[in-house]
Amino acid sequence: MTNSTSQPSGTAMRPQTAAKKLGIYLPATPESFRDGAITHAQLRELQNDPPQWLQELRREGPHPRPVVAQKLGISVTALKKNDLDRPLTTAEIKDLLADQPEWLRAARTQLAQSREEAAKPESSDQQASKEA
């Protein structure tokens, strides 16, 4: 994965972008990943045939905020509100889920309710205004 280009070209991306697309925490990646641009072909290869370091990072963490929020079943905003705005390992996430603090239960309920509301069909008021 060594690439001598420090700035991405039109066919490459910065390591931060590639890490985001892979759902991994950039500081936990190997230096060879962090130090060079990643081509789209290299990204596809990492997605389709992840090397050992990527498999382990995805399995054990540390995980970036969006992944932590997804695994906890809450929003990133809820993480920030409750001072968990940092990478967490899989073990830390499992511990939180096993012994959920009140804020986590409330955030999980709130997210579930907002998803249910978003999935509901349009209300009759909205239908009436469309028909008018």
N, C-alpha and C positions, 0 to 999 in steps of 0.2 A: 504494500500500500504506500510505499515511499514515492513521493512525487516532488521533484525539485522546484516546481512552480509554487511560489508562496502566495501569489494572487490568482484567484480562479479566472479561467478564460471563459469564453462563451459556452464551452461545453463542460465546464467544471464548476464546482460550488465550494464555498468556504466550509471548513470542518463544522462550524456552528450550525450551518444549514443542513448538512448531511446528518449530524447528530439529532437534530430536531425531526428530520424525516424518518430516522431510525427509532425515535422514541427513547434515546439514551442520554445519559448525563455526560457531557463533553469532558469535564475534568477527570472522569474515571476511565477514559479511553486511552489506549496506548499512545505514546508520543508520536509514533509514525502516522497515526490517524490525525492527531491534532496539528501537526506541523505542515501539512501539505493540502493542496486543493484536491477535491474528490471529483472524479468525472462521473457522469451519469451512468456509464457502463460499470464503474467500480461500485457505485451505489446499488445498482441492480444486482450485482454479484454478491454484495453484502446481504441484501434482502433475500436472495434466492438460496444462497449457500453460506450462511453466517459462519465465520471462523469461531474457534473456541472462545476467544476473549469476548466476542459479541454475544454468544449464547450464554456465557456465564454472567455477563453484565445484565442481560435481559432477565435472567433467572434470579440473581441475587441482589442486583442494584449496586450502588445507589441509583435511584430512579429520579428523573427530573419531575418538577412540580406537576405538569399535566398528567403524567403517568401515575404519580402518587395519588392525585385527586381521583383519577379514574378507578384505581385499585381500591380506594376507600369508599367510592360511590358518592363523592361530594364534588363541589366546584372548587376551582383554584381560589376563588374569593374566600370561601370558607376556610381554606388552609391558611390564607394570609390573616384572616380575622382571629384565628386561634393560634398564632405564633408558630405555625408549622410550615412556614415559607422557606423550606430547605429540602435538600434531597433526603430521601429515606431509603433504607434497605428493605428488602422483602421481609426480613425477620421483624423489623420495626413496624411495618405495615400490618403483618399478621398479629403482632402483639396488640396493636391498637384495635384491630377488628375483634380480637378475642375478648378484650376487656374494654369495651367502648365507653369513653367518657361521655357525659351528657351532651356536650357540644357536638360530638361526632354523630350521636343518634339523631339529634335535632337537624343537623346539616344533611344527613342521609334522607331523612323524612322529607325535608324541604325540597331537595333535588328530585326525589321520586314524585312528589306532588306536582312540581312544575313540569316535569316530563309528561305526566298524565294529562295535565291541562293542555299542554301543547299538542298532544296526540288526539284530543277530542275533536269531533267534527265542528265546523263553524256553528255558532249559536244562531238561533232563529232571527235575532236582530240583525246580524250581519247578512243573512240570507235575504231578509226583507229589503235592506238598503241596496243590495245588488239587483233585485228584481225591479226596483222603482225606476 
